[in-house]
Amino acid sequence: MKEFLLGLVKALLLTTEVVVVTFGVWVYVRGSNSIEVPAAWGITIWQFIQERWDAYKAVDVGMSVLPEYLHFNLLSGRMVTVNGC
């Protein structure tokens, strides 16, 4: 019985490892292919993600230099002004 359970655990771990590696390879290959949208200009998904990340960082820097911005306070349930970052 002990050997059967050990073999079952090994089979489960091997199956899990194969599934994880297969998914990782699929994500890598899919991300390296061109996006099939006419407006994407033939860029890959990784280039698109990098472009969006750079845009996010630029907006984040822009928000941090604002003197104040609105923030929703969950405790009071209303918008409050937060000074600086």
PDB file of N, CA, C and O in Angstrom:
ATOM      1  N   MET A   1       0.820  -1.199   0.000  1.00  0.00           N
ATOM      2  CA  MET A   1       0.000   0.000   0.000  1.00  0.00           C
ATOM      3  C   MET A   1       0.859   1.256   0.000  1.00  0.00           C
ATOM      4  O   MET A   1       0.547   2.232  -0.682  1.00  0.00           O
ATOM      5  N   LYS A   2       1.966   1.223   0.785  1.00  0.00           N
ATOM      6  CA  LYS A   2       2.847   2.373   0.878  1.00  0.00           C
ATOM      7  C   LYS A   2       3.509   2.647  -0.474  1.00  0.00           C
ATOM      8  O   LYS A   2       3.642   3.803  -0.877  1.00  0.00           O
ATOM      9  N   GLU A   3       3.918   1.597  -1.167  1.00  0.00           N
ATOM     10  CA  GLU A   3       4.547   1.759  -2.483  1.00  0.00           C
ATOM     11  C   GLU A   3       3.553   2.295  -3.507  1.00  0.00           C
ATOM     12  O   GLU A   3       3.921   3.086  -4.376  1.00  0.00           O
ATOM     13  N   PHE A   4       2.303   1.869  -3.408  1.00  0.00           N
ATOM     14  CA  PHE A   4       1.262   2.352  -4.311  1.00  0.00           C
ATOM     15  C   PHE A   4       1.040   3.855  -4.126  1.00  0.00           C
ATOM     16  O   PHE A   4       0.954   4.603  -5.100  1.00  0.00           O
ATOM     17  N   LEU A   5       0.949   4.289  -2.862  1.00  0.00           N
ATOM     18  CA  LEU A   5       0.748   5.717  -2.587  1.00  0.00           C
ATOM     19  C   LEU A   5       1.957   6.530  -3.028  1.00  0.00           C
ATOM     20  O   LEU A   5       1.806   7.631  -3.559  1.00  0.00           O
ATOM     21  N   LEU A   6       3.160   5.993  -2.811  1.00  0.00           N
ATOM     22  CA  LEU A   6       4.365   6.686  -3.246  1.00  0.00           C
ATOM     23  C   LEU A   6       4.383   6.823  -4.773  1.00  0.00           C
ATOM     24  O   LEU A   6       4.742   7.876  -5.299  1.00  0.00           O
ATOM     25  N   GLY A   7       4.000   5.768  -5.470  1.00  0.00           N
ATOM     26  CA  GLY A   7       3.918   5.836  -6.932  1.00  0.00           C
ATOM     27  C   GLY A   7       2.857   6.810  -7.393  1.00  0.00           C
ATOM     28  O   GLY A   7       3.047   7.502  -8.394  1.00  0.00           O
ATOM     29  N   LEU A   8       1.741   6.878  -6.681  1.00  0.00           N
ATOM     30  CA  LEU A   8       0.670   7.817  -7.019  1.00  0.00           C
ATOM     31  C   LEU A   8       1.137   9.263  -6.832  1.00  0.00           C
ATOM     32  O   LEU A   8       0.854  10.120  -7.669  1.00  0.00           O
ATOM     33  N   VAL A   9       1.847   9.534  -5.740  1.00  0.00           N
ATOM     34  CA  VAL A   9       2.371  10.880  -5.482  1.00  0.00           C
ATOM     35  C   VAL A   9       3.390  11.262  -6.550  1.00  0.00           C
ATOM     36  O   VAL A   9       3.381  12.392  -7.040  1.00  0.00           O
ATOM     37  N   LYS A  10       4.268  10.329  -6.914  1.00  0.00           N
ATOM     38  CA  LYS A  10       5.255  10.597  -7.962  1.00  0.00           C
ATOM     39  C   LYS A  10       4.578  10.916  -9.289  1.00  0.00           C
ATOM     40  O   LYS A  10       4.972  11.848  -9.990  1.00  0.00           O
ATOM     41  N   ALA A  11       3.550  10.132  -9.629  1.00  0.00           N
ATOM     42  CA  ALA A  11       2.822  10.369 -10.879  1.00  0.00           C
ATOM     43  C   ALA A  11       2.128  11.725 -10.856  1.00  0.00           C
ATOM     44  O   ALA A  11       2.118  12.431 -11.864  1.00  0.00           O
ATOM     45  N   LEU A  12       1.552  12.093  -9.724  1.00  0.00           N
ATOM     46  CA  LEU A  12       0.889  13.386  -9.594  1.00  0.00           C
ATOM     47  C   LEU A  12       1.877  14.540  -9.724  1.00  0.00           C
ATOM     48  O   LEU A  12       1.600  15.532 -10.399  1.00  0.00           O
ATOM     49  N   LEU A  13       3.029  14.404  -9.074  1.00  0.00           N
ATOM     50  CA  LEU A  13       4.052  15.444  -9.165  1.00  0.00           C
ATOM     51  C   LEU A  13       4.604  15.576 -10.581  1.00  0.00           C
ATOM     52  O   LEU A  13       4.819  16.687 -11.064  1.00  0.00           O
ATOM     53  N   LEU A  14       4.833  14.445 -11.246  1.00  0.00           N
ATOM     54  CA  LEU A  14       5.323  14.468 -12.614  1.00  0.00           C
ATOM     55  C   LEU A  14       4.297  15.105 -13.552  1.00  0.00           C
ATOM     56  O   LEU A  14       4.663  15.896 -14.422  1.00  0.00           O
ATOM     57  N   THR A  15       3.031  14.770 -13.384  1.00  0.00           N
ATOM     58  CA  THR A  15       1.976  15.363 -14.204  1.00  0.00           C
ATOM     59  C   THR A  15       1.888  16.869 -13.970  1.00  0.00           C
ATOM     60  O   THR A  15       1.742  17.641 -14.919  1.00  0.00           O
ATOM     61  N   THR A  16       1.974  17.282 -12.719  1.00  0.00           N
ATOM     62  CA  THR A  16       1.939  18.707 -12.392  1.00  0.00           C
ATOM     63  C   THR A  16       3.117  19.439 -13.021  1.00  0.00           C
ATOM     64  O   THR A  16       2.955  20.529 -13.569  1.00  0.00           O
ATOM     65  N   GLU A  17       4.294  18.844 -12.942  1.00  0.00           N
ATOM     66  CA  GLU A  17       5.480  19.463 -13.530  1.00  0.00           C
ATOM     67  C   GLU A  17       5.344  19.588 -15.051  1.00  0.00           C
ATOM     68  O   GLU A  17       5.696  20.621 -15.620  1.00  0.00           O
ATOM     69  N   VAL A  18       4.843  18.557 -15.698  1.00  0.00           N
ATOM     70  CA  VAL A  18       4.662  18.591 -17.152  1.00  0.00           C
ATOM     71  C   VAL A  18       3.657  19.681 -17.537  1.00  0.00           C
ATOM     72  O   VAL A  18       3.869  20.402 -18.512  1.00  0.00           O
ATOM     73  N   VAL A  19       2.578  19.802 -16.786  1.00  0.00           N
ATOM     74  CA  VAL A  19       1.568  20.824 -17.067  1.00  0.00           C
ATOM     75  C   VAL A  19       2.151  22.219 -16.894  1.00  0.00           C
ATOM     76  O   VAL A  19       1.910  23.089 -17.731  1.00  0.00           O
ATOM     77  N   VAL A  20       2.908  22.451 -15.835  1.00  0.00           N
ATOM     78  CA  VAL A  20       3.497  23.773 -15.577  1.00  0.00           C
ATOM     79  C   VAL A  20       4.511  24.135 -16.663  1.00  0.00           C
ATOM     80  O   VAL A  20       4.499  25.258 -17.167  1.00  0.00           O
ATOM     81  N   VAL A  21       5.380  23.204 -17.025  1.00  0.00           N
ATOM     82  CA  VAL A  21       6.382  23.467 -18.061  1.00  0.00           C
ATOM     83  C   VAL A  21       5.704  23.702 -19.406  1.00  0.00           C
ATOM     84  O   VAL A  21       6.103  24.599 -20.148  1.00  0.00           O
ATOM     85  N   THR A  22       4.696  22.918 -19.727  1.00  0.00           N
ATOM     86  CA  THR A  22       3.971  23.093 -20.988  1.00  0.00           C
ATOM     87  C   THR A  22       3.303  24.458 -21.044  1.00  0.00           C
ATOM     88  O   THR A  22       3.351  25.130 -22.074  1.00  0.00           O
ATOM     89  N   PHE A  23       2.683  24.871 -19.954  1.00  0.00           N
ATOM     90  CA  PHE A  23       2.052  26.190 -19.911  1.00  0.00           C
ATOM     91  C   PHE A  23       3.092  27.298 -20.062  1.00  0.00           C
ATOM     92  O   PHE A  23       2.854  28.274 -20.775  1.00  0.00           O
ATOM     93  N   GLY A  24       4.232  27.161 -19.406  1.00  0.00           N
ATOM     94  CA  GLY A  24       5.295  28.164 -19.528  1.00  0.00           C
ATOM     95  C   GLY A  24       5.811  28.282 -20.952  1.00  0.00           C
ATOM     96  O   GLY A  24       6.034  29.389 -21.443  1.00  0.00           O
ATOM     97  N   VAL A  25       6.000  27.155 -21.617  1.00  0.00           N
ATOM     98  CA  VAL A  25       6.446  27.175 -23.014  1.00  0.00           C
ATOM     99  C   VAL A  25       5.382  27.800 -23.898  1.00  0.00           C
ATOM    100  O   VAL A  25       5.707  28.567 -24.805  1.00  0.00           O
ATOM    101  N   TRP A  26       4.116  27.487 -23.651  1.00  0.00           N
ATOM    102  CA  TRP A  26       3.028  28.070 -24.447  1.00  0.00           C
ATOM    103  C   TRP A  26       2.994  29.591 -24.285  1.00  0.00           C
ATOM    104  O   TRP A  26       2.833  30.314 -25.269  1.00  0.00           O
ATOM    105  N   VAL A  27       3.146  30.080 -23.051  1.00  0.00           N
ATOM    106  CA  VAL A  27       3.137  31.529 -22.810  1.00  0.00           C
ATOM    107  C   VAL A  27       4.315  32.183 -23.526  1.00  0.00           C
ATOM    108  O   VAL A  27       4.161  33.246 -24.129  1.00  0.00           O
ATOM    109  N   TYR A  28       5.490  31.556 -23.465  1.00  0.00           N
ATOM    110  CA  TYR A  28       6.666  32.120 -24.128  1.00  0.00           C
ATOM    111  C   TYR A  28       6.473  32.166 -25.639  1.00  0.00           C
ATOM    112  O   TYR A  28       6.738  33.193 -26.265  1.00  0.00           O
ATOM    113  N   VAL A  29       6.016  31.069 -26.230  1.00  0.00           N
ATOM    114  CA  VAL A  29       5.839  31.014 -27.686  1.00  0.00           C
ATOM    115  C   VAL A  29       4.735  31.964 -28.125  1.00  0.00           C
ATOM    116  O   VAL A  29       4.892  32.687 -29.110  1.00  0.00           O
ATOM    117  N   ARG A  30       3.621  31.970 -27.405  1.00  0.00           N
ATOM    118  CA  ARG A  30       2.503  32.853 -27.764  1.00  0.00           C
ATOM    119  C   ARG A  30       2.913  34.316 -27.623  1.00  0.00           C
ATOM    120  O   ARG A  30       2.516  35.148 -28.439  1.00  0.00           O
ATOM    121  N   GLY A  31       3.690  34.635 -26.616  1.00  0.00           N
ATOM    122  CA  GLY A  31       4.134  36.010 -26.427  1.00  0.00           C
ATOM    123  C   GLY A  31       5.144  36.457 -27.454  1.00  0.00           C
ATOM    124  O   GLY A  31       5.298  37.656 -27.685  1.00  0.00           O
ATOM    125  N   SER A  32       5.840  35.519 -28.079  1.00  0.00           N
ATOM    126  CA  SER A  32       6.842  35.868 -29.081  1.00  0.00           C
ATOM    127  C   SER A  32       6.239  36.034 -30.477  1.00  0.00           C
ATOM    128  O   SER A  32       6.891  36.582 -31.366  1.00  0.00           O
ATOM    129  N   ASN A  33       5.011  35.572 -30.682  1.00  0.00           N
ATOM    130  CA  ASN A  33       4.349  35.736 -31.972  1.00  0.00           C
ATOM    131  C   ASN A  33       3.766  37.133 -32.103  1.00  0.00           C
ATOM    132  O   ASN A  33       3.490  37.796 -31.103  1.00  0.00           O
ATOM    133  N   SER A  34       3.582  37.577 -33.333  1.00  0.00           N
ATOM    134  CA  SER A  34       2.986  38.887 -33.572  1.00  0.00           C
ATOM    135  C   SER A  34       1.517  38.885 -33.186  1.00  0.00           C
ATOM    136  O   SER A  34       0.822  37.874 -33.292  1.00  0.00           O
ATOM    137  N   ILE A  35       1.067  40.043 -32.736  1.00  0.00           N
ATOM    138  CA  ILE A  35      -0.346  40.211 -32.421  1.00  0.00           C
ATOM    139  C   ILE A  35      -1.107  40.290 -33.738  1.00  0.00           C
ATOM    140  O   ILE A  35      -0.677  40.979 -34.663  1.00  0.00           O
ATOM    141  N   GLU A  36      -2.227  39.595 -33.828  1.00  0.00           N
ATOM    142  CA  GLU A  36      -2.976  39.525 -35.076  1.00  0.00           C
ATOM    143  C   GLU A  36      -4.074  40.581 -35.148  1.00  0.00           C
ATOM    144  O   GLU A  36      -5.175  40.304 -35.623  1.00  0.00           O
ATOM    145  N   VAL A  37      -3.779  41.772 -34.685  1.00  0.00           N
ATOM    146  CA  VAL A  37      -4.717  42.890 -34.749  1.00  0.00           C
ATOM    147  C   VAL A  37      -4.115  43.923 -35.687  1.00  0.00           C
ATOM    148  O   VAL A  37      -2.947  44.279 -35.531  1.00  0.00           O
ATOM    149  N   PRO A  38      -4.889  44.423 -36.674  1.00  0.00           N
ATOM    150  CA  PRO A  38      -4.321  45.372 -37.635  1.00  0.00           C
ATOM    151  C   PRO A  38      -3.713  46.617 -36.989  1.00  0.00           C
ATOM    152  O   PRO A  38      -2.720  47.145 -37.490  1.00  0.00           O
ATOM    153  N   ALA A  39      -4.285  47.086 -35.899  1.00  0.00           N
ATOM    154  CA  ALA A  39      -3.778  48.301 -35.259  1.00  0.00           C
ATOM    155  C   ALA A  39      -2.512  48.053 -34.436  1.00  0.00           C
ATOM    156  O   ALA A  39      -1.912  49.008 -33.944  1.00  0.00           O
ATOM    157  N   ALA A  40      -2.096  46.804 -34.277  1.00  0.00           N
ATOM    158  CA  ALA A  40      -0.937  46.490 -33.440  1.00  0.00           C
ATOM    159  C   ALA A  40       0.377  46.612 -34.198  1.00  0.00           C
ATOM    160  O   ALA A  40       1.439  46.514 -33.583  1.00  0.00           O
ATOM    161  N   TRP A  41       0.345  46.819 -35.498  1.00  0.00           N
ATOM    162  CA  TRP A  41       1.535  47.028 -36.332  1.00  0.00           C
ATOM    163  C   TRP A  41       2.524  45.870 -36.265  1.00  0.00           C
ATOM    164  O   TRP A  41       3.721  46.086 -36.454  1.00  0.00           O
ATOM    165  N   GLY A  42       2.067  44.661 -36.004  1.00  0.00           N
ATOM    166  CA  GLY A  42       2.944  43.491 -36.024  1.00  0.00           C
ATOM    167  C   GLY A  42       3.881  43.348 -34.849  1.00  0.00           C
ATOM    168  O   GLY A  42       4.862  42.611 -34.938  1.00  0.00           O
ATOM    169  N   ILE A  43       3.610  44.033 -33.743  1.00  0.00           N
ATOM    170  CA  ILE A  43       4.473  43.888 -32.573  1.00  0.00           C
ATOM    171  C   ILE A  43       4.111  42.606 -31.825  1.00  0.00           C
ATOM    172  O   ILE A  43       3.016  42.069 -31.988  1.00  0.00           O
ATOM    173  N   THR A  44       5.037  42.128 -31.012  1.00  0.00           N
ATOM    174  CA  THR A  44       4.765  40.934 -30.209  1.00  0.00           C
ATOM    175  C   THR A  44       4.055  41.339 -28.923  1.00  0.00           C
ATOM    176  O   THR A  44       3.990  42.515 -28.567  1.00  0.00           O
ATOM    177  N   ILE A  45       3.531  40.337 -28.243  1.00  0.00           N
ATOM    178  CA  ILE A  45       2.837  40.613 -26.981  1.00  0.00           C
ATOM    179  C   ILE A  45       3.812  41.164 -25.948  1.00  0.00           C
ATOM    180  O   ILE A  45       3.456  42.044 -25.164  1.00  0.00           O
ATOM    181  N   TRP A  46       5.057  40.643 -25.945  1.00  0.00           N
ATOM    182  CA  TRP A  46       6.049  41.142 -24.981  1.00  0.00           C
ATOM    183  C   TRP A  46       6.382  42.603 -25.240  1.00  0.00           C
ATOM    184  O   TRP A  46       6.563  43.367 -24.291  1.00  0.00           O
ATOM    185  N   GLN A  47       6.468  43.015 -26.521  1.00  0.00           N
ATOM    186  CA  GLN A  47       6.709  44.424 -26.839  1.00  0.00           C
ATOM    187  C   GLN A  47       5.527  45.280 -26.405  1.00  0.00           C
ATOM    188  O   GLN A  47       5.706  46.389 -25.902  1.00  0.00           O
ATOM    189  N   PHE A  48       4.315  44.758 -26.603  1.00  0.00           N
ATOM    190  CA  PHE A  48       3.118  45.479 -26.181  1.00  0.00           C
ATOM    191  C   PHE A  48       3.099  45.663 -24.670  1.00  0.00           C
ATOM    192  O   PHE A  48       2.801  46.750 -24.175  1.00  0.00           O
ATOM    193  N   ILE A  49       3.421  44.588 -23.931  1.00  0.00           N
ATOM    194  CA  ILE A  49       3.449  44.685 -22.468  1.00  0.00           C
ATOM    195  C   ILE A  49       4.512  45.684 -22.021  1.00  0.00           C
ATOM    196  O   ILE A  49       4.269  46.464 -21.100  1.00  0.00           O
ATOM    197  N   GLN A  50       5.686  45.676 -22.657  1.00  0.00           N
ATOM    198  CA  GLN A  50       6.742  46.622 -22.298  1.00  0.00           C
ATOM    199  C   GLN A  50       6.309  48.064 -22.569  1.00  0.00           C
ATOM    200  O   GLN A  50       6.581  48.962 -21.772  1.00  0.00           O
ATOM    201  N   GLU A  51       5.634  48.275 -23.699  1.00  0.00           N
ATOM    202  CA  GLU A  51       5.146  49.619 -24.032  1.00  0.00           C
ATOM    203  C   GLU A  51       4.114  50.095 -23.014  1.00  0.00           C
ATOM    204  O   GLU A  51       4.160  51.245 -22.577  1.00  0.00           O
ATOM    205  N   ARG A  52       3.194  49.227 -22.637  1.00  0.00           N
ATOM    206  CA  ARG A  52       2.167  49.590 -21.651  1.00  0.00           C
ATOM    207  C   ARG A  52       2.804  49.837 -20.286  1.00  0.00           C
ATOM    208  O   ARG A  52       2.375  50.735 -19.561  1.00  0.00           O
ATOM    209  N   TRP A  53       3.821  49.056 -19.926  1.00  0.00           N
ATOM    210  CA  TRP A  53       4.494  49.240 -18.640  1.00  0.00           C
ATOM    211  C   TRP A  53       5.219  50.579 -18.610  1.00  0.00           C
ATOM    212  O   TRP A  53       5.175  51.282 -17.601  1.00  0.00           O
ATOM    213  N   ASP A  54       5.891  50.944 -19.714  1.00  0.00           N
ATOM    214  CA  ASP A  54       6.559  52.245 -19.779  1.00  0.00           C
ATOM    215  C   ASP A  54       5.547  53.382 -19.680  1.00  0.00           C
ATOM    216  O   ASP A  54       5.804  54.390 -19.021  1.00  0.00           O
ATOM    217  N   ALA A  55       4.390  53.223 -20.337  1.00  0.00           N
ATOM    218  CA  ALA A  55       3.349  54.247 -20.254  1.00  0.00           C
ATOM    219  C   ALA A  55       2.815  54.358 -18.831  1.00  0.00           C
ATOM    220  O   ALA A  55       2.544  55.460 -18.353  1.00  0.00           O
ATOM    221  N   TYR A  56       2.665  53.230 -18.158  1.00  0.00           N
ATOM    222  CA  TYR A  56       2.197  53.240 -16.771  1.00  0.00           C
ATOM    223  C   TYR A  56       3.194  53.971 -15.873  1.00  0.00           C
ATOM    224  O   TYR A  56       2.797  54.770 -15.025  1.00  0.00           O
ATOM    225  N   LYS A  57       4.482  53.702 -16.058  1.00  0.00           N
ATOM    226  CA  LYS A  57       5.488  54.373 -15.238  1.00  0.00           C
ATOM    227  C   LYS A  57       5.492  55.863 -15.494  1.00  0.00           C
ATOM    228  O   LYS A  57       5.684  56.647 -14.565  1.00  0.00           O
ATOM    229  N   ALA A  58       5.281  56.278 -16.761  1.00  0.00           N
ATOM    230  CA  ALA A  58       5.246  57.705 -17.076  1.00  0.00           C
ATOM    231  C   ALA A  58       4.050  58.378 -16.401  1.00  0.00           C
ATOM    232  O   ALA A  58       4.175  59.493 -15.894  1.00  0.00           O
ATOM    233  N   VAL A  59       2.907  57.722 -16.390  1.00  0.00           N
ATOM    234  CA  VAL A  59       1.726  58.274 -15.726  1.00  0.00           C
ATOM    235  C   VAL A  59       1.935  58.292 -14.226  1.00  0.00           C
ATOM    236  O   VAL A  59       1.539  59.249 -13.560  1.00  0.00           O
ATOM    237  N   ASP A  60       2.550  57.250 -13.679  1.00  0.00           N
ATOM    238  CA  ASP A  60       2.795  57.192 -12.252  1.00  0.00           C
ATOM    239  C   ASP A  60       3.703  58.335 -11.809  1.00  0.00           C
ATOM    240  O   ASP A  60       3.470  58.940 -10.762  1.00  0.00           O
ATOM    241  N   VAL A  61       4.732  58.633 -12.593  1.00  0.00           N
ATOM    242  CA  VAL A  61       5.619  59.751 -12.282  1.00  0.00           C
ATOM    243  C   VAL A  61       4.848  61.052 -12.379  1.00  0.00           C
ATOM    244  O   VAL A  61       5.028  61.950 -11.555  1.00  0.00           O
ATOM    245  N   GLY A  62       3.990  61.158 -13.382  1.00  0.00           N
ATOM    246  CA  GLY A  62       3.182  62.368 -13.531  1.00  0.00           C
ATOM    247  C   GLY A  62       2.237  62.572 -12.364  1.00  0.00           C
ATOM    248  O   GLY A  62       2.017  63.707 -11.941  1.00  0.00           O
ATOM    249  N   MET A  63       1.672  61.494 -11.835  1.00  0.00           N
ATOM    250  CA  MET A  63       0.767  61.621 -10.692  1.00  0.00           C
ATOM    251  C   MET A  63       1.522  62.009  -9.430  1.00  0.00           C
ATOM    252  O   MET A  63       0.990  62.733  -8.589  1.00  0.00           O
ATOM    253  N   SER A  64       2.748  61.539  -9.289  1.00  0.00           N
ATOM    254  CA  SER A  64       3.474  61.804  -8.049  1.00  0.00           C
ATOM    255  C   SER A  64       3.939  63.251  -7.949  1.00  0.00           C
ATOM    256  O   SER A  64       4.246  63.712  -6.850  1.00  0.00           O
ATOM    257  N   VAL A  65       4.000  63.988  -9.069  1.00  0.00           N
ATOM    258  CA  VAL A  65       4.434  65.379  -8.997  1.00  0.00           C
ATOM    259  C   VAL A  65       3.260  66.330  -8.842  1.00  0.00           C
ATOM    260  O   VAL A  65       3.465  67.530  -8.658  1.00  0.00           O
ATOM    261  N   LEU A  66       2.029  65.820  -8.911  1.00  0.00           N
ATOM    262  CA  LEU A  66       0.877  66.678  -8.693  1.00  0.00           C
ATOM    263  C   LEU A  66       0.809  67.083  -7.232  1.00  0.00           C
ATOM    264  O   LEU A  66       1.140  66.283  -6.357  1.00  0.00           O
ATOM    265  N   PRO A  67       0.389  68.308  -6.948  1.00  0.00           N
ATOM    266  CA  PRO A  67       0.346  68.742  -5.552  1.00  0.00           C
ATOM    267  C   PRO A  67      -0.712  68.006  -4.723  1.00  0.00           C
ATOM    268  O   PRO A  67      -0.518  67.774  -3.530  1.00  0.00           O
ATOM    269  N   GLU A  68      -1.809  67.647  -5.346  1.00  0.00           N
ATOM    270  CA  GLU A  68      -2.842  66.914  -4.618  1.00  0.00           C
ATOM    271  C   GLU A  68      -3.719  66.159  -5.616  1.00  0.00           C
ATOM    272  O   GLU A  68      -3.784  66.517  -6.792  1.00  0.00           O
ATOM    273  N   TYR A  69      -4.381  65.133  -5.145  1.00  0.00           N
ATOM    274  CA  TYR A  69      -5.286  64.377  -5.995  1.00  0.00           C
ATOM    275  C   TYR A  69      -6.385  63.789  -5.124  1.00  0.00           C
ATOM    276  O   TYR A  69      -6.257  63.720  -3.901  1.00  0.00           O
ATOM    277  N   LEU A  70      -7.464  63.367  -5.768  1.00  0.00           N
ATOM    278  CA  LEU A  70      -8.598  62.827  -5.043  1.00  0.00           C
ATOM    279  C   LEU A  70      -8.373  61.359  -4.729  1.00  0.00           C
ATOM    280  O   LEU A  70      -7.776  60.620  -5.512  1.00  0.00           O
ATOM    281  N   HIS A  71      -8.856  60.961  -3.588  1.00  0.00           N
ATOM    282  CA  HIS A  71      -8.717  59.580  -3.126  1.00  0.00           C
ATOM    283  C   HIS A  71     -10.029  59.175  -2.470  1.00  0.00           C
ATOM    284  O   HIS A  71     -10.608  59.947  -1.706  1.00  0.00           O
ATOM    285  N   PHE A  72     -10.502  57.964  -2.767  1.00  0.00           N
ATOM    286  CA  PHE A  72     -11.739  57.482  -2.145  1.00  0.00           C
ATOM    287  C   PHE A  72     -11.417  56.864  -0.796  1.00  0.00           C
ATOM    288  O   PHE A  72     -10.666  55.892  -0.715  1.00  0.00           O
ATOM    289  N   ASN A  73     -11.982  57.424   0.256  1.00  0.00           N
ATOM    290  CA  ASN A  73     -11.770  56.921   1.602  1.00  0.00           C
ATOM    291  C   ASN A  73     -12.842  55.883   1.913  1.00  0.00           C
ATOM    292  O   ASN A  73     -14.027  56.211   1.966  1.00  0.00           O
ATOM    293  N   LEU A  74     -12.431  54.628   2.119  1.00  0.00           N
ATOM    294  CA  LEU A  74     -13.388  53.555   2.373  1.00  0.00           C
ATOM    295  C   LEU A  74     -14.108  53.716   3.706  1.00  0.00           C
ATOM    296  O   LEU A  74     -15.272  53.338   3.831  1.00  0.00           O
ATOM    297  N   LEU A  75     -13.427  54.272   4.699  1.00  0.00           N
ATOM    298  CA  LEU A  75     -14.041  54.396   6.021  1.00  0.00           C
ATOM    299  C   LEU A  75     -15.153  55.425   6.037  1.00  0.00           C
ATOM    300  O   LEU A  75     -16.209  55.196   6.627  1.00  0.00           O
ATOM    301  N   SER A  76     -14.917  56.568   5.386  1.00  0.00           N
ATOM    302  CA  SER A  76     -15.960  57.592   5.376  1.00  0.00           C
ATOM    303  C   SER A  76     -16.896  57.436   4.186  1.00  0.00           C
ATOM    304  O   SER A  76     -18.012  57.957   4.210  1.00  0.00           O
ATOM    305  N   GLY A  77     -16.462  56.728   3.147  1.00  0.00           N
ATOM    306  CA  GLY A  77     -17.298  56.535   1.970  1.00  0.00           C
ATOM    307  C   GLY A  77     -17.401  57.749   1.086  1.00  0.00           C
ATOM    308  O   GLY A  77     -18.383  57.902   0.360  1.00  0.00           O
ATOM    309  N   ARG A  78     -16.405  58.623   1.130  1.00  0.00           N
ATOM    310  CA  ARG A  78     -16.445  59.824   0.293  1.00  0.00           C
ATOM    311  C   ARG A  78     -15.053  60.128  -0.245  1.00  0.00           C
ATOM    312  O   ARG A  78     -14.055  59.570   0.212  1.00  0.00           O
ATOM    313  N   MET A  79     -15.011  61.019  -1.220  1.00  0.00           N
ATOM    314  CA  MET A  79     -13.751  61.418  -1.816  1.00  0.00           C
ATOM    315  C   MET A  79     -13.065  62.444  -0.917  1.00  0.00           C
ATOM    316  O   MET A  79     -13.711  63.365  -0.418  1.00  0.00           O
ATOM    317  N   VAL A  80     -11.783  62.290  -0.713  1.00  0.00           N
ATOM    318  CA  VAL A  80     -11.009  63.238   0.073  1.00  0.00           C
ATOM    319  C   VAL A  80      -9.783  63.652  -0.732  1.00  0.00           C
ATOM    320  O   VAL A  80      -9.341  62.920  -1.618  1.00  0.00           O
ATOM    321  N   THR A  81      -9.244  64.802  -0.431  1.00  0.00           N
ATOM    322  CA  THR A  81      -8.052  65.300  -1.104  1.00  0.00           C
ATOM    323  C   THR A  81      -6.823  64.865  -0.317  1.00  0.00           C
ATOM    324  O   THR A  81      -6.745  65.046   0.898  1.00  0.00           O
ATOM    325  N   VAL A  82      -5.864  64.285  -1.038  1.00  0.00           N
ATOM    326  CA  VAL A  82      -4.614  63.852  -0.413  1.00  0.00           C
ATOM    327  C   VAL A  82      -3.509  64.754  -0.948  1.00  0.00           C
ATOM    328  O   VAL A  82      -3.356  64.895  -2.161  1.00  0.00           O
ATOM    329  N   ASN A  83      -2.754  65.355  -0.067  1.00  0.00           N
ATOM    330  CA  ASN A  83      -1.667  66.227  -0.482  1.00  0.00           C
ATOM    331  C   ASN A  83      -0.391  65.441  -0.662  1.00  0.00           C
ATOM    332  O   ASN A  83       0.000  64.674   0.218  1.00  0.00           O
ATOM    333  N   GLY A  84       0.266  65.625  -1.802  1.00  0.00           N
ATOM    334  CA  GLY A  84       1.556  64.983  -2.062  1.00  0.00           C
ATOM    335  C   GLY A  84       1.454  63.474  -2.158  1.00  0.00           C
ATOM    336  O   GLY A  84       0.377  62.892  -2.033  1.00  0.00           O
ATOM    337  N   CYS A  85       2.603  62.857  -2.384  1.00  0.00           N
ATOM    338  CA  CYS A  85       2.658  61.404  -2.451  1.00  0.00           C
ATOM    339  C   CYS A  85       3.761  60.903  -1.561  1.00  0.00           C
ATOM    340  O   CYS A  85       3.980  59.695  -1.470  1.00  0.00           O
TER     341      CYS A  85
END
